[in-house]
Amino acid sequence: MKIHEYRAKELFRRQGIPVPDGFVVGTPEEAKERARELGGPVVIKAQVLVGGRGKAGGVKLARQHDEVRDKADQILGMEIKGLTVRRLLVTRAVDIAQEYYLGIVQDRAAQRATLMVSAAGGVDIEEVAAKTPEQIIKLRLDPVAGLSPHEARHVAFQVASGRIALRMADVLTRLWQAYADSDATLAEINPLVVTPTGEVWAVDGKMVLDDNALYRQSEIAGWRDPAEATPEEDEARLAGLSFVKLEGDVGCLVNGAGLAMATMDLVAHYGGQPANFLDIGGSSHPDKVVRALDIITRDRNVKAILFNIFGGITRCDDVARGIIEAKAKTGIHLPIVVRLVGTNEDEARRLLAETDLVAAESMDEAVQKAIALAKGAAA
């Protein structure tokens, strides 16, 4: 789950990371009033859950309070990568002598978090990684011990010196604590600014939390912005489904993330394009299948539906009943290819044999049939 910059900064502030004062506002008048309270120049920042806000005109500096209202008015309501700006963060501006990048990200391949630090802060770290990867210092962290103070100092002194390095090391250890305490998969400060007088400030922050750990992060879970997901993705989440809309024409309904990825790969392998990623999870009730089909079929690009179910905990006959029930309730006219293997598969096949659904014995067969039907072949 992504959280807004002002929320990430709140988590940083709780750990003692220096963050410039700021306020979240929803109107130009409120922005002007809050800027007056802060005093001095302020930065007005769009609060949307996408990158590239600055390049899109969603971040503006206002040196005079009279400027604040006009600039806030320019940002509010604008669209940045499809998201409408409804809130702003008005924060005190700081002088910049040097900018650094600090980040901790979950490295799934290494099965542990990786600390990244660079003196090339204030720009897209992806661009730095692509063009000048030698500018990024990386350290894989022990999942139990975390980041020790001496490791933080060792990394900090590779990009800075003296008291600045020591202050950066202190921020790094606090950033690790924010990452660990909130079950994050990403915690990022870009940039960490050093002022001409040697102060350090986290002027921008980003955090992504592990959805699977939100059950023990009740406060943070309440910070979810509904605008983060499409209505279908949000509805799927509430129904216990994992759904991501894609751009293809083969609607995929699978159980288990691994099987979902394998199915999508196979669709691409045979020249098709998946319209979505939809995982019904480890157990399935007919109502769950009905809801999943309802969500998939709202996408007008979907020309065929592919069920690829391995029945372990999930019962194949439950899925079959769900498909039949969904067809009866919604009147789906799209061709549906079904591959059911595992628990109660014989019962499932018996149920499906009495319908016009297209059965398949293997993944390859199912995928090829679904692609052909999506392209207009006869069922």
VOBA-1610 file (N, C-alpha, C; in pm, whole numbers, padded with zeros to 5 digits, always signed):
BEGIN
Met+00084-00118+00000Met+00000+00000+00000Met+00088+00124+00000Lys+00061+00213-00095Lys+00135+00339-00099Lys+00069+00438-00004Ile+00150+00524+00057Ile+00095+00630+00139Ile+00150+00763+00089His+00077+00869+00115His+00118+01000+00066His+00246+01048+00135Glu+00307+01145+00068Glu+00432+01202+00121Glu+00413+01253+00264Tyr+00303+01324+00289Tyr+00287+01380+00423Tyr+00270+01272+00529Arg+00216+01156+00488Arg+00205+01044+00581Arg+00342+00981+00607Ala+00420+00965+00499Ala+00555+00910+00514Ala+00637+00998+00607Lys+00622+01130+00588Lys+00698+01222+00673Lys+00653+01214+00819Glu+00526+01183+00839Glu+00479+01166+00977Glu+00550+01047+01043Leu+00565+00938+00967Leu+00637+00822+01020Leu+00784+00856+01043Phe+00842+00934+00954Phe+00982+00977+00973Phe+00994+01061+01100Arg+00900+01154+01115Arg+00905+01247+01230Arg+00897+01169+01362Arg+00816+01064+01364Arg+00802+00984+01487Arg+00933+00914+01524Gln+01018+00891+01424Gln+01147+00827+01452Gln+01257+00929+01479Gly+01223+01057+01472Gly+01322+01160+01501Gly+01400+01207+01380Ile+01356+01170+01260Ile+01420+01219+01138Ile+01379+01365+01118Pro+01474+01456+01094Pro+01437+01598+01077Pro+01357+01620+00949Val+01235+01669+00966Val+01143+01694+00854Val+01094+01839+00865Pro+01100+01917+00757Pro+01049+02056+00764Pro+00901+02058+00803Asp+00864+02158+00882Asp+00723+02172+00921Asp+00635+02189+00798Gly+00511+02143+00808Gly+00421+02157+00694Gly+00277+02127+00733Phe+00187+02161+00643Phe+00045+02138+00665Phe-00018+02083+00537Val-00118+01998+00555Val-00196+01949+00442Val-00318+02038+00427Val-00343+02085+00306Val-00455+02176+00284Val-00535+02132+00163Gly-00659+02184+00156Gly-00745+02146+00044Gly-00795+02262-00039Thr-00759+02387+00003Thr-00804+02505-00073Thr-00689+02605-00083Pro-00692+02693-00184Pro-00587+02796-00197Pro-00584+02890-00076Glu-00703+02923-00025Glu-00708+03014+00090Glu-00642+02950+00212Glu-00668+02822+00231Glu-00606+02753+00345Glu-00455+02744+00326Ala-00412+02725+00201Ala-00268+02720+00173Ala-00201+02852+00212Lys-00266+02962+00175Lys-00209+03094+00207Lys-00201+03114+00358Glu-00307+03076+00429Glu-00310+03093+00573Glu-00202+03010+00642Arg-00188+02887+00598Arg-00087+02799+00659Arg+00055+02847+00627Ala+00073+02899+00506Ala+00205+02950+00470Ala+00244+03067+00559Arg+00144+03148+00592Arg+00170+03261+00682Arg+00215+03211+00819Glu+00156+03101+00866Glu+00195+03044+00995Glu+00338+02991+00991Leu+00376+02932+00876Leu+00510+02876+00864Leu+00615+02986+00857Gly+00583+03096+00788Gly+00679+03204+00771Gly+00785+03171+00669Gly+00830+03271+00595Gly+00936+03251+00497Gly+00887+03179+00373Pro+00977+03147+00281Pro+00938+03076+00158Pro+00882+02937+00191Val+00788+02894+00108Val+00730+02760+00127Val+00730+02686-00007Val+00720+02556+00002Val+00705+02472-00117Val+00564+02414-00113Ile+00494+02423-00226Ile+00358+02372-00237Ile+00365+02245-00321Lys+00319+02133-00264Lys+00341+02004-00330Lys+00210+01927-00346Ala+00181+01883-00467Ala+00063+01800-00493Ala+00077+01668-00418Gln-00031+01625-00356Gln-00030+01496-00286Gln-00107+01392-00368Val-00037+01331-00460Val-00091+01221-00541Val+00011+01108-00539Leu-00037+00987-00555Leu+00049+00869-00535Leu+00116+00826-00665Val+00183+00922-00728Val+00262+00893-00848Val+00391+00972-00841Gly+00491+00928-00915Gly+00615+01002-00924Gly+00606+01109-01032Gly+00711+01190-01042Gly+00715+01291-01147Gly+00628+01410-01122Arg+00595+01439-00995Arg+00509+01553-00965Arg+00574+01685-01005Gly+00704+01695-00978Gly+00775+01819-01009Gly+00775+01848-01158Lys+00807+01746-01240Lys+00812+01764-01385Lys+00674+01799-01440Ala+00569+01753-01372Ala+00432+01779-01419Ala+00380+01914-01373Gly+00459+01987-01295Gly+00414+02117-01246Gly+00340+02109-01114Gly+00353+01994-01046Gly+00281+01974-00920Gly+00359+02015-00797Val+00478+02074-00815Val+00558+02123-00702Val+00606+02262-00738Lys+00572+02359-00652Lys+00610+02499-00681Lys+00662+02566-00555Leu+00760+02653-00576Leu+00816+02733-00468Leu+00746+02868-00464Ala+00710+02912-00346Ala+00650+03045-00330Ala+00733+03122-00227Arg+00796+03229-00274Arg+00882+03306-00183Arg+00802+03408-00102Gln+00692+03456-00159Gln+00606+03553-00091Gln+00471+03490-00062His+00413+03527+00050His+00283+03468+00087His+00175+03497-00016Asp+00189+03614-00083Asp+00088+03648-00183Asp+00091+03552-00302Glu+00205+03488-00322Glu+00217+03394-00433Glu+00147+03262-00402Val+00135+03231-00273Val+00092+03097-00233Val-00046+03064-00287Arg-00138+03159-00271Arg-00274+03130-00313Arg-00281+03098-00462Asp-00215+03181-00544Asp-00221+03159-00689Asp-00157+03026-00729Lys-00043+02995-00669Lys+00024+02870-00706Lys-00052+02748-00656Ala-00112+02761-00539Ala-00194+02649-00490Ala-00314+02628-00582Asp-00370+02739-00628Asp-00485+02732-00720Asp-00446+02665-00852Gln-00322+02689-00897Gln-00274+02627-01021Gln-00260+02475-01007Ile-00220+02430-00888Ile-00193+02286-00870Ile-00321+02208-00839Leu-00404+02265-00750Leu-00528+02194-00714Leu-00614+02170-00837Gly-00658+02047-00854Gly-00745+02014-00966Gly-00672+01966-01090Met-00540+01990-01096Met-00468+01943-01215Met-00458+01790-01210Glu-00436+01730-01326Glu-00421+01584-01334Glu-00275+01550-01354Ile-00226+01459-01272Ile-00088+01411-01286Ile-00095+01260-01306Lys-00060+01216-01424Lys-00063+01074-01460Lys-00199+01011-01428Gly-00305+01087-01461Gly-00439+01034-01446Gly-00502+01054-01310Leu-00427+01110-01215Leu-00481+01132-01081Leu-00505+01282-01059Thr-00620+01316-01007Thr-00655+01455-00981Thr-00600+01500-00846Val-00538+01616-00845Val-00481+01669-00720Val-00593+01729-00636Arg-00614+01674-00518Arg-00720+01722-00430Arg-00664+01780-00299Arg-00538+01746-00270Arg-00475+01797-00148Arg-00334+01843-00177Leu-00289+01939-00097Leu-00154+01992-00112Leu-00081+01983+00021Leu+00048+01969+00014Leu+00132+01983+00132Leu+00205+02115+00118Val+00182+02204+00213Val+00253+02332+00217Val+00361+02318+00324Thr+00485+02324+00283Thr+00594+02295+00376Thr+00701+02402+00367Arg+00768+02422+00477Arg+00872+02525+00482Arg+00986+02489+00388Ala+01030+02585+00308Ala+01142+02562+00216Ala+01274+02569+00293Val+01373+02492+00248Val+01505+02498+00311Val+01610+02526+00203Asp+01716+02593+00244Asp+01827+02619+00151Asp+01901+02489+00122Ile+01948+02477+00000Ile+02012+02351-00042Ile+02158+02374-00078Ala+02246+02301-00008Ala+02387+02301-00044Ala+02425+02170-00111Gln+02360+02062-00070Gln+02390+01929-00126Gln+02266+01842-00107Glu+02243+01752-00204Glu+02128+01661-00197Glu+02177+01516-00204Tyr+02120+01432-00120Tyr+02154+01290-00118Tyr+02027+01206-00133Tyr+02049+01084-00177Tyr+01939+00987-00182Tyr+01964+00881-00075Leu+01861+00851+00005Leu+01867+00742+00102Leu+01745+00653+00080Gly+01765+00525+00072Gly+01650+00437+00053Gly+01673+00298+00109Ile+01565+00236+00150Ile+01568+00095+00192Ile+01455+00026+00117Val+01489-00079+00045Val+01389-00148-00036Val+01399-00298-00012Gln+01285-00364-00017Gln+01284-00509-00002Gln+01332-00573-00132Asp+01442-00645-00124Asp+01498-00714-00240Asp+01448-00858-00235Arg+01347-00887-00316Arg+01286-01021-00308Arg+01382-01129-00352Ala+01468-01099-00449Ala+01563-01199-00496Ala+01662-01236-00385Ala+01704-01136-00310Ala+01799-01160-00202Ala+01729-01200-00072Gln+01596-01187-00068Gln+01516-01221+00049Gln+01557-01139+00171Arg+01590-01014+00148Arg+01623-00924+00258Arg+01617-00779+00208Ala+01620-00688+00302Ala+01616-00547+00263Ala+01754-00502+00217Thr+01754-00405+00126Thr+01880-00348+00076Thr+01880-00199+00100Leu+01988-00151+00162Leu+02007-00008+00185Leu+02077+00052+00064Met+02028+00166+00017Met+02092+00234-00096Met+02116+00380-00059Val+02235+00429-00087Val+02272+00567-00057Val+02348+00622-00177Ser+02317+00747-00212Ser+02387+00809-00324Ser+02403+00958-00300Ala+02515+01012-00349Ala+02535+01157-00344Ala+02459+01226-00456Ala+02401+01146-00549Ala+02322+01201-00660Ala+02175+01204-00621Gly+02144+01283-00519Gly+02005+01291-00475Gly+01929+01398-00549Gly+01797+01398-00532Gly+01714+01500-00594Gly+01672+01470-00735Val+01715+01357-00789Val+01674+01316-00925Val+01619+01174-00916Asp+01566+01125-01029Asp+01514+00989-01030Asp+01628+00890-01004Ile+01614+00812-00898Ile+01721+00717-00866Ile+01729+00609-00973Glu+01614+00582-01041Glu+01617+00482-01148Glu+01709+00527-01261Glu+01708+00658-01288Glu+01794+00711-01393Glu+01941+00701-01352Val+01969+00730-01225Val+02106+00716-01176Val+02151+00570-01186Ala+02060+00479-01147Ala+02094+00336-01150Ala+02121+00289-01292Ala+02050+00346-01389Ala+02066+00303-01528Ala+02192+00361-01591Lys+02222+00487-01563Lys+02332+00555-01632Lys+02464+00552-01555Thr+02455+00567-01423Thr+02578+00571-01342Thr+02559+00488-01215Pro+02544+00358-01230Pro+02518+00273-01112Pro+02627+00278-01007Glu+02747+00318-01049Glu+02857+00326-00952Glu+02834+00436-00849Gln+02738+00524-00875Gln+02709+00631-00779Gln+02617+00586-00666Ile+02571+00463-00671Ile+02481+00413-00566Ile+02555+00310-00480Ile+02564+00338-00352Ile+02624+00245-00257Ile+02513+00155-00203Lys+02533+00024-00210Lys+02430-00069-00164Lys+02483-00156-00051Leu+02394-00188+00040Leu+02428-00279+00150Leu+02308-00365+00182Arg+02323-00495+00167Arg+02213-00586+00203Arg+02211-00604+00354Leu+02090-00596+00411Leu+02077-00594+00557Leu+02035-00730+00610Asp+02090-00763+00725Asp+02050-00885+00792Asp+01904-00872+00836Pro+01817-00968+00799Pro+01675-00953+00832Pro+01646-00954+00981Val+01736-01008+01062Val+01714-01011+01207Val+01784-00892+01274Ala+01909-00872+01243Ala+01986-00766+01309Ala+01953-00628+01254Gly+01908-00620+01129Gly+01877-00490+01070Gly+02002-00411+01038Leu+01991-00279+01051Leu+02103-00189+01021Leu+02169-00146+01151Ser+02294-00182+01167Ser+02365-00144+01289Ser+02425-00004+01272Pro+02452+00068+01381Pro+02511+00202+01371Pro+02643+00203+01295His+02727+00101+01315His+02856+00105+01246His+02840+00079+01096Glu+02738+00000+01057Glu+02711-00018+00914Glu+02661+00114+00853Ala+02576+00184+00928Ala+02525+00312+00879Ala+02639+00411+00859Arg+02731+00416+00954Arg+02845+00508+00941Arg+02934+00467+00823His+02956+00336+00808His+03040+00287+00699His+02985+00333+00563Val+02854+00321+00546Val+02791+00361+00419Val+02795+00514+00404Ala+02758+00585+00511Ala+02751+00731+00502Ala+02885+00793+00467Phe+02993+00738+00522Phe+03125+00797+00495Phe+03175+00765+00353Gln+03101+00683+00279Gln+03139+00659+00139Gln+03083+00767+00046Val+02986+00846+00095Val+02928+00950+00009Val+02942+01089+00071Ala+02978+01097+00200Ala+02991+01227+00266Ala+03110+01221+00363Ser+03129+01329+00435Ser+03243+01332+00528Ser+03207+01410+00653Gly+03290+01394+00755Gly+03278+01473+00877Gly+03142+01462+00944Arg+03097+01577+00995Arg+02971+01578+01069Arg+02851+01547+00980Ile+02862+01582+00851Ile+02750+01551+00761Ile+02732+01400+00752Ala+02842+01328+00741Ala+02833+01181+00733Ala+02774+01124+00861Leu+02816+01180+00976Leu+02764+01130+01104Leu+02613+01157+01115Arg+02570+01276+01070Arg+02426+01306+01075Arg+02349+01217+00978Met+02409+01192+00862Met+02344+01103+00767Met+02332+00961+00824Ala+02435+00915+00892Ala+02431+00781+00952Ala+02319+00771+01055Asp+02302+00879+01131Asp+02193+00881+01229Asp+02057+00874+01159Val+02041+00948+01049Val+01915+00943+00974Val+01893+00802+00918Leu+02000+00740+00871Leu+01987+00605+00815Leu+01934+00505+00918Thr+01987+00511+01039Thr+01940+00416+01142Thr+01794+00443+01178Arg+01756+00570+01177Arg+01616+00603+01206Arg+01525+00564+01090Leu+01578+00577+00968Leu+01499+00535+00851Leu+01476+00384+00855Trp+01578+00311+00893Trp+01560+00166+00908Trp+01451+00134+01010Gln+01450+00209+01121Gln+01349+00184+01224Gln+01209+00213+01172Ala+01197+00322+01093Ala+01066+00354+01033Ala+01024+00241+00938Tyr+01118+00191+00861Tyr+01092+00082+00765Tyr+01046-00044+00840Ala+01121-00081+00943Ala+01093-00206+01013Ala+00964-00197+01095Asp+00945-00086+01164Asp+00829-00072+01252Asp+00697-00069+01176Ser+00701-00022+01052Ser+00576-00009+00975Ser+00558-00121+00874Asp+00642-00223+00878Asp+00632-00335+00782Asp+00635-00283+00639Ala+00732-00199+00610Ala+00741-00139+00478Ala+00814-00231+00380Thr+00791-00206+00253Thr+00873-00268+00148Thr+00960-00163+00081Leu+00933-00037+00111Leu+01015+00073+00060Leu+01006+00191+00155Ala+01121+00247+00190Ala+01127+00373+00264Ala+01236+00457+00197Glu+01200+00577+00157Glu+01291+00654+00072Glu+01289+00800+00111Ile+01408+00860+00119Ile+01422+01005+00135Ile+01498+01055+00013Asn+01431+01136-00067Asn+01496+01187-00188Asn+01441+01323-00224Pro+01511+01428-00185Pro+01646+01424-00132Pro+01652+01442+00020Leu+01764+01395+00076Leu+01806+01441+00209Leu+01893+01563+00181Val+01846+01678+00228Val+01914+01804+00195Val+02010+01842+00307Val+02129+01886+00268Val+02223+01948+00361Val+02222+02097+00332Thr+02196+02178+00433Thr+02189+02324+00414Thr+02330+02384+00421Pro+02345+02509+00380Pro+02478+02573+00389Pro+02532+02578+00531Thr+02444+02571+00631Thr+02491+02574+00770Thr+02511+02434+00828Gly+02494+02329+00744Gly+02522+02193+00789Gly+02405+02117+00849Glu+02285+02175+00842Glu+02167+02101+00889Glu+02128+01997+00783Val+02063+01889+00827Val+02011+01791+00731Val+01859+01784+00748Trp+01790+01775+00634Trp+01644+01770+00634Trp+01596+01669+00530Ala+01497+01590+00568Ala+01428+01503+00473Ala+01318+01586+00409Val+01343+01637+00288Val+01245+01728+00228Val+01144+01654+00141Asp+01171+01529+00109Asp+01070+01449+00039Asp+01081+01306+00088Gly+00969+01239+00097Gly+00968+01102+00150Gly+00867+01016+00080Lys+00897+00889+00076Lys+00806+00793+00010Lys+00812+00662+00088Met+00695+00605+00113Met+00691+00474+00178Met+00584+00387+00113Val+00615+00259+00099Val+00520+00160+00052Val+00515+00050+00157Leu+00393+00017+00201Leu+00376-00081+00308Leu+00333-00216+00253Asp+00372-00320+00323Asp+00336-00456+00283Asp+00188-00481+00314Asp+00109-00502+00209Asp-00035-00526+00230Asp-00061-00644+00321Asn+00026-00743+00315Asn+00005-00864+00394Asn+00029-00842+00543Ala+00088-00728+00579Ala+00116-00701+00720Ala+00025-00592+00776Leu-00069-00545+00695Leu-00153-00434+00741Leu-00243-00473+00858Tyr-00266-00602+00875Tyr-00351-00645+00987Tyr-00291-00606+01122Arg-00159-00585+01125Arg-00097-00543+01251Arg-00053-00396+01246Gln-00101-00323+01145Gln-00072-00180+01131Gln-00205-00106+01118Ser-00286-00117+01222Ser-00424-00068+01211Ser-00429+00080+01180Glu-00341+00160+01239Glu-00345+00304+01213Glu-00306+00334+01067Ile-00195+00274+01023Ile-00148+00301+00887Ile-00245+00247+00784Ala-00308+00134+00813Ala-00404+00076+00718Ala-00516+00175+00688Gly-00548+00258+00787Gly-00652+00358+00768Gly-00609+00476+00682Trp-00482+00480+00645Trp-00431+00589+00563Trp-00444+00559+00413Arg-00503+00447+00378Arg-00515+00412+00236Arg-00597+00518+00163Asp-00547+00562+00050Asp-00619+00657-00035Asp-00694+00579-00141Pro-00829+00588-00142Pro-00905+00513-00242Pro-00863+00544-00385Ala-00804+00662-00407Ala-00762+00700-00542Ala-00643+00619-00589Glu-00581+00544-00497Glu-00464+00464-00534Glu-00502+00355-00631Ala-00621+00302-00620Ala-00662+00189-00702Ala-00784+00225-00785Thr-00807+00148-00892Thr-00929+00166-00968Thr-01045+00114-00883Pro-01170+00156-00914Pro-01284+00104-00837Pro-01289-00048-00838Glu-01252-00109-00951Glu-01253-00255-00959Glu-01147-00317-00868Glu-01028-00256-00865Glu-00922-00308-00778Glu-00961-00293-00632Asp-01026-00182-00599Asp-01068-00160-00461Asp-01178-00260-00422Glu-01273-00281-00512Glu-01380-00376-00485Glu-01324-00518-00468Ala-01228-00552-00554Ala-01167-00685-00546Ala-01096-00704-00412Arg-01024-00601-00369Arg-00953-00611-00241Arg-01049-00637-00127Leu-01161-00564-00126Leu-01260-00582-00019Leu-01324-00720-00023Ala-01327-00780-00144Ala-01384-00914-00159Ala-01283-01025-00137Gly-01159-00987-00102Gly-01057-01088-00079Gly-00992-01139-00206Leu-01002-01061-00314Leu-00943-01097-00442Leu-00823-01006-00471Ser-00724-01060-00543Ser-00612-00978-00588Ser-00633-00950-00736Phe-00653-00823-00771Phe-00687-00788-00908Phe-00605-00669-00954Val-00548-00684-01072Val-00477-00573-01137Val-00521-00569-01282Lys-00571-00456-01326Lys-00614-00444-01466Lys-00494-00425-01557Leu-00497-00496-01671Leu-00393-00483-01773Leu-00458-00443-01905Glu-00384-00451-02013Glu-00431-00393-02138Glu-00474-00496-02243Gly-00469-00626-02213Gly-00497-00728-02313Gly-00644-00761-02327Asp-00673-00878-02392Asp-00812-00917-02416Asp-00848-01055-02361Val-00755-01120-02292Val-00783-01250-02230Val-00798-01229-02079Gly-00921-01240-02030Gly-00945-01227-01887Gly-00898-01352-01814Cys-00811-01335-01716Cys-00751-01451-01648Cys-00805-01460-01505Leu-00850-01578-01468Leu-00899-01602-01332Leu-00830-01727-01280Val-00744-01707-01181Val-00650-01811-01139Val-00647-01814-00987Asn-00601-01924-00930Asn-00583-01927-00785Asn-00435-01943-00750Gly-00384-01845-00679Gly-00244-01846-00640Gly-00164-01751-00728Ala-00081-01667-00663Ala-00004-01567-00738Ala+00094-01631-00834Gly+00156-01741-00793Gly+00254-01807-00879Gly+00189-01860-01006Leu+00074-01927-00988Leu+00003-01980-01104Leu-00049-01866-01192Ala-00088-01757-01129Ala-00135-01641-01206Ala-00022-01588-01294Met+00096-01574-01238Met+00210-01524-01316Met+00245-01621-01428Ala+00244-01750-01395Ala+00277-01851-01497Ala+00174-01848-01611Thr+00048-01829-01575Thr-00057-01823-01676Thr-00040-01701-01766Met-00010-01588-01706Met+00012-01467-01785Met+00132-01482-01877Asp+00237-01544-01826Asp+00355-01567-01910Asp+00320-01656-02029Leu+00237-01758-02002Leu+00202-01851-02109Leu+00112-01784-02213Val+00024-01696-02167Val-00059-01620-02260Val+00030-01538-02354Ala+00129-01472-02296Ala+00222-01393-02377Ala+00304-01484-02469His+00343-01600-02417His+00424-01695-02496His+00351-01737-02624Tyr+00220-01756-02613Tyr+00143-01802-02729Tyr+00085-01686-02811Gly+00134-01566-02785Gly+00096-01453-02869Gly-00026-01376-02824Gly-00075-01402-02704Gly-00191-01330-02652Gly-00150-01222-02554Gln-00249-01152-02501Gln-00223-01049-02401Gln-00325-01063-02288Pro-00279-01082-02166Pro-00374-01090-02054Pro-00441-00955-02028Ala-00568-00959-01998Ala-00643-00836-01969Ala-00634-00798-01823Asn-00587-00893-01741Asn-00584-00866-01598Asn-00502-00973-01527Phe-00476-00942-01402Phe-00423-01041-01306Phe-00532-01054-01201Leu-00592-01171-01188Leu-00694-01190-01084Leu-00671-01323-01014Asp-00643-01314-00887Asp-00615-01432-00803Asp-00729-01445-00703Ile-00800-01558-00710Ile-00913-01576-00618Ile-00867-01632-00483Gly-00737-01660-00469Gly-00684-01703-00340Gly-00691-01852-00319Gly-00657-01891-00197Gly-00641-02033-00166Gly-00771-02107-00138Ser-00878-02037-00115Ser-01004-02105-00097Ser-01109-02033-00181Ser-01210-02104-00221Ser-01306-02039-00311Ser-01448-02082-00280His-01535-01985-00272His-01678-02007-00258His-01741-01960-00390Pro-01851-02021-00431Pro-01914-01976-00555Pro-01938-01826-00561Asp-01975-01765-00449Asp-01999-01621-00450Asp-01873-01543-00488Lys-01757-01598-00446Lys-01631-01531-00477Lys-01603-01536-00627Val-01635-01648-00689Val-01616-01661-00833Val-01712-01568-00907Val-01834-01559-00859Val-01931-01470-00920Val-01880-01326-00917Arg-01828-01285-00801Arg-01776-01148-00788Arg-01658-01126-00882Ala-01569-01227-00891Ala-01452-01215-00978Ala-01494-01200-01124Leu-01588-01280-01167Leu-01634-01271-01306Leu-01702-01137-01332Asp-01775-01089-01235Asp-01842-00960-01251Asp-01740-00850-01274Ile-01630-00854-01198Ile-01526-00752-01211Ile-01457-00764-01348Ile-01422-00886-01387Ile-01351-00906-01514Ile-01435-00860-01633Thr-01561-00894-01633Thr-01644-00867-01751Thr-01685-00721-01764Arg-01652-00636-01666Arg-01676-00493-01684Arg-01577-00432-01783Asp-01466-00501-01804Asp-01365-00455-01898Asp-01409-00492-02039Arg-01440-00390-02120Arg-01491-00417-02254Arg-01385-00474-02347Asn-01259-00465-02306Asn-01153-00522-02390Asn-01148-00674-02380Val-01209-00730-02277Val-01203-00874-02256Val-01290-00944-02362Lys-01227-01036-02437Lys-01298-01108-02543Lys-01315-01257-02510Ala-01238-01305-02415Ala-01250-01444-02371Ala-01200-01454-02227Ile-01251-01551-02155Ile-01214-01568-02013Ile-01148-01702-01995Leu-01038-01700-01923Leu-00961-01823-01899Leu-00958-01853-01750Phe-01012-01968-01712Phe-00998-02019-01575Phe-00885-02119-01573Asn-00790-02099-01485Asn-00682-02195-01467Asn-00669-02221-01317Ile-00728-02330-01273Ile-00739-02356-01128Ile-00668-02484-01091Phe-00581-02475-00993Phe-00522-02595-00934Phe-00589-02615-00798Gly-00663-02723-00786Gly-00739-02746-00664Gly-00658-02812-00554Gly-00603-02731-00467Gly-00540-02783-00346Gly-00638-02763-00234Ile-00630-02646-00170Ile-00734-02607-00074Ile-00860-02568-00151Thr-00838-02498-00262Thr-00951-02459-00347Thr-01018-02583-00406Arg-01147-02595-00392Arg-01220-02710-00448Arg-01266-02679-00589Cys-01229-02768-00682Cys-01265-02746-00822Cys-01416-02742-00841Asp-01491-02823-00765Asp-01636-02822-00783Asp-01697-02690-00736Asp-01634-02626-00633Asp-01682-02494-00591Asp-01663-02393-00703Val-01547-02399-00767Val-01520-02306-00876Val-01618-02331-00991Ala-01639-02458-01024Ala-01732-02491-01133Ala-01872-02438-01102Arg-01917-02458-00978Arg-02050-02406-00941Arg-02053-02253-00951Gly-01942-02190-00914Gly-01935-02045-00923Gly-01947-01996-01066Ile-01878-02065-01157Ile-01883-02025-01298Ile-02026-02041-01350Ile-02086-02154-01320Ile-02223-02181-01368Ile-02321-02080-01310Glu-02303-02052-01181Glu-02392-01956-01114Glu-02375-01816-01172Ala-02248-01781-01200Ala-02221-01648-01255Ala-02283-01633-01393Lys-02272-01736-01474Lys-02332-01729-01608Lys-02483-01711-01597Ala-02542-01783-01502Ala-02686-01774-01486Ala-02729-01637-01436Lys-02649-01580-01345Lys-02686-01453-01284Lys-02659-01334-01376Thr-02547-01337-01446Thr-02504-01220-01521Thr-02527-01233-01671Gly-02557-01353-01717Gly-02579-01370-01860Gly-02456-01344-01943Ile-02342-01388-01895Ile-02216-01367-01968Ile-02223-01437-02103His-02189-01362-02209His-02189-01420-02342His-02048-01445-02393Leu-01949-01405-02317Leu-01810-01426-02360Leu-01775-01574-02352Pro-01692-01623-02445Pro-01646-01762-02434Pro-01561-01782-02309Ile-01580-01895-02243Ile-01506-01924-02119Ile-01436-02058-02135Val-01305-02055-02116Val-01224-02176-02119Val-01190-02213-01976Val-01204-02341-01944Val-01184-02383-01805Val-01086-02499-01799Arg-00985-02481-01716Arg-00894-02592-01684Arg-00896-02607-01531Leu-00950-02719-01485Leu-00960-02746-01342Leu-00888-02875-01311Val-00790-02867-01222Val-00713-02986-01185Val-00697-02987-01033Gly-00723-03103-00971Gly-00699-03114-00827Gly-00823-03161-00752Thr-00842-03107-00634Thr-00947-03152-00543Thr-01085-03145-00607Asn-01153-03260-00609Asn-01290-03270-00662Asn-01298-03235-00810Glu-01191-03264-00886Glu-01194-03227-01027Glu-01296-03311-01106Asp-01315-03438-01065Asp-01412-03520-01137Asp-01553-03463-01125Glu-01586-03420-01004Glu-01717-03360-00983Glu-01730-03230-01063Ala-01621-03154-01066Ala-01623-03029-01142Ala-01646-03057-01290Arg-01577-03156-01343Arg-01592-03186-01486Arg-01734-03235-01517Arg-01790-03309-01422Arg-01927-03356-01444Arg-02023-03239-01453Leu-02001-03140-01364Leu-02088-03021-01365Leu-02071-02941-01494Leu-01946-02926-01537Leu-01918-02844-01655Leu-01961-02911-01784Ala-01963-03046-01784Ala-01999-03118-01906Ala-02142-03089-01949Glu-02223-03043-01855Glu-02363-03015-01887Glu-02382-02871-01936Thr-02271-02801-01957Thr-02279-02660-02000Thr-02210-02642-02136Asp-02208-02517-02184Asp-02139-02487-02310Asp-01999-02432-02286Leu-01946-02450-02167Leu-01811-02402-02138Leu-01708-02487-02213Val-01595-02425-02247Val-01490-02494-02321Val-01392-02554-02221Ala-01383-02685-02220Ala-01294-02752-02125Ala-01156-02773-02186Ala-01055-02779-02100Ala-00918-02806-02144Ala-00850-02894-02041Glu-00758-02979-02089Glu-00691-03074-02000Glu-00560-03019-01945Ser-00496-02928-02019Ser-00365-02877-01977Ser-00363-02725-01985Met-00261-02665-01922Met-00246-02520-01928Met-00224-02473-02070Asp-00137-02544-02142Asp-00108-02504-02280Asp-00234-02504-02365Glu-00310-02611-02352Glu-00432-02623-02430Glu-00530-02511-02393Ala-00545-02488-02263Ala-00639-02386-02217Ala-00601-02247-02267Val-00473-02216-02256Val-00426-02083-02297Val-00444-02064-02448Gln-00407-02164-02525Gln-00419-02150-02671Gln-00565-02136-02713Lys-00654-02211-02648Lys-00796-02199-02682Lys-00849-02061-02646Ala-00808-02009-02531Ala-00856-01877-02488Ala-00809-01768-02583Ile-00683-01777-02625Ile-00630-01676-02718Ile-00706-01682-02851Ala-00728-01804-02900Ala-00798-01819-03028Ala-00940-01763-03019Leu-01007-01790-02908Leu-01144-01739-02891Leu-01145-01587-02879Ala-01045-01534-02813Ala-01037-01387-02800Ala-01018-01323-02937Lys-00954-01396-03029Lys-00930-01343-03163Lys-01044-01373-03259Gly-01150-01436-03204Gly-01269-01454-03286Gly-01293-01593-03338Ala-01211-01690-03298Ala-01231-01827-03343Ala-01363-01881-03287Ala-01419-01980-03355Ala-01542-02042-03307Ala-01513-02128-03186Ala-01605-02129-03090Ala-01585-02210-02969Ala-01602-02358-03000
//
